[in-house]
Amino acid sequence: MDTDQIRKLPADIGKALLAGAIAAAAAALLFFVIGLIAGGWAFAAGLEAAKNGLLFLASLLLFLLAGMLLMKGKKPEKKPGKNGWRDHFHVIGYKTAIAVIAVAFLLFASVADYILLRGCLH
């Protein structure tokens, strides 16, 4: 890696984390509303459903990533001339971006679990 790539790496990871946070927040809201309705309008039931849904989606992302690594191995990704992916991420590849997005889902699920654990909502 040259110095230009090292300089762009935090920005790429930040973009992937932001995309993961937005997707995780949207999924959490969806699962929260479903859990709220199914749980008799109990806030804790909605939060539990959001946490479980986020953990489920994070596990699906990690299984997808594992399958991608098993199929292609850890070979470096090809860098085609013009790729829409490279318009957004200059250094990291799609496997790394998926891993960072899964981490964002896990962070949101951990926050929901911490709130449930502390019992702030009962």
C-alpha positions as CSV (number, residue, x, y, z in Angstrom):
1,M,0.0,0.0,0.0
2,D,1.3,3.4,-0.8
3,T,0.7,6.5,1.3
4,D,-2.3,7.6,-0.8
5,Q,-4.1,4.3,-0.1
6,I,-3.2,4.5,3.6
7,R,-4.7,8.0,3.7
8,K,-7.9,6.8,2.0
9,L,-8.4,3.7,4.1
10,P,-10.1,5.3,7.2
11,A,-12.5,7.1,4.8
12,D,-13.4,3.9,3.1
13,I,-13.9,2.1,6.4
14,G,-16.0,5.0,7.7
15,K,-18.2,4.9,4.5
16,A,-18.8,1.2,5.0
17,L,-19.5,1.7,8.7
18,L,-21.9,4.5,7.9
19,A,-23.7,2.4,5.2
20,G,-23.9,-0.5,7.7
21,A,-25.2,1.9,10.4
22,I,-27.9,3.2,8.1
23,A,-29.0,-0.3,7.0
24,A,-28.9,-1.5,10.6
25,A,-31.0,1.4,11.9
26,A,-33.6,0.8,9.1
27,A,-33.7,-3.0,9.9
28,A,-33.8,-2.3,13.7
29,L,-36.8,0.1,13.2
30,L,-38.6,-2.5,11.0
31,F,-38.1,-5.3,13.5
32,F,-38.8,-3.0,16.4
33,V,-42.2,-2.1,15.0
34,I,-43.0,-5.7,14.2
35,G,-42.0,-6.7,17.8
36,L,-43.9,-3.9,19.2
37,I,-47.1,-4.9,17.5
38,A,-46.6,-8.6,18.1
39,G,-45.6,-8.1,21.7
40,G,-48.8,-6.2,22.8
41,W,-47.2,-2.8,22.5
42,A,-44.5,-3.6,25.0
43,F,-41.4,-1.6,24.4
44,A,-39.1,-4.4,25.7
45,A,-40.7,-6.8,23.2
46,G,-40.0,-4.5,20.3
47,L,-36.4,-4.0,21.5
48,E,-36.0,-7.8,21.8
49,A,-37.3,-8.3,18.3
50,A,-35.0,-5.6,16.9
51,K,-32.0,-7.2,18.7
52,N,-32.9,-10.7,17.4
53,G,-33.5,-9.5,13.9
54,L,-30.2,-7.6,13.8
55,L,-28.3,-10.6,15.0
56,F,-30.0,-12.8,12.4
57,L,-29.1,-10.4,9.6
58,A,-25.5,-10.0,10.9
59,S,-25.2,-13.8,10.9
60,L,-26.5,-14.0,7.3
61,L,-23.9,-11.4,6.2
62,L,-21.2,-13.3,7.9
63,F,-22.3,-16.6,6.3
64,L,-22.3,-14.8,2.9
65,L,-18.8,-13.5,3.6
66,A,-17.6,-17.0,4.7
67,G,-19.0,-18.5,1.5
68,M,-17.3,-15.8,-0.6
69,L,-14.0,-16.5,1.1
70,L,-14.4,-20.3,0.6
71,M,-15.3,-20.0,-3.0
72,K,-12.6,-17.6,-4.1
73,G,-10.1,-17.9,-1.2
74,K,-8.2,-15.0,0.0
75,K,-6.9,-13.9,-3.4
76,P,-6.7,-10.2,-4.0
77,E,-9.6,-8.8,-5.9
78,K,-9.2,-7.7,-9.5
79,K,-9.3,-4.0,-10.2
80,P,-11.1,-3.4,-13.4
81,G,-10.7,-0.2,-15.3
82,K,-14.1,1.4,-14.5
83,N,-16.1,-0.1,-11.7
84,G,-19.0,1.4,-9.7
85,W,-17.6,-0.1,-6.6
86,R,-14.4,2.0,-6.9
87,D,-16.4,5.2,-7.1
88,H,-17.4,4.7,-3.5
89,F,-14.5,2.7,-2.0
90,H,-11.0,3.4,-3.2
91,V,-9.0,0.9,-1.1
92,I,-11.2,-1.7,0.5
93,G,-12.9,-4.5,-1.5
94,Y,-16.4,-5.7,-1.3
95,K,-15.5,-8.5,1.2
96,T,-14.0,-6.1,3.6
97,A,-17.1,-3.8,3.2
98,I,-19.5,-6.6,3.9
99,A,-17.4,-7.5,7.1
100,V,-17.6,-3.9,8.3
101,I,-21.3,-3.7,7.6
102,A,-21.8,-6.9,9.6
103,V,-19.9,-5.3,12.4
104,A,-22.3,-2.3,12.3
105,F,-25.2,-4.7,12.6
106,L,-23.6,-6.4,15.6
107,L,-22.9,-3.1,17.3
108,F,-26.5,-2.0,17.0
109,A,-27.6,-5.4,18.3
110,S,-25.2,-5.1,21.2
111,V,-26.6,-1.7,22.1
112,A,-30.1,-3.1,22.1
113,D,-29.0,-6.1,24.3
114,Y,-27.2,-3.7,26.7
115,I,-30.4,-1.7,27.1
116,L,-32.4,-4.8,27.7
117,L,-29.8,-6.1,30.2
118,R,-29.7,-3.0,32.2
119,G,-33.5,-3.2,32.6
120,C,-33.9,0.5,31.8
121,L,-37.2,-0.2,30.1
122,H,-39.2,-2.2,32.6
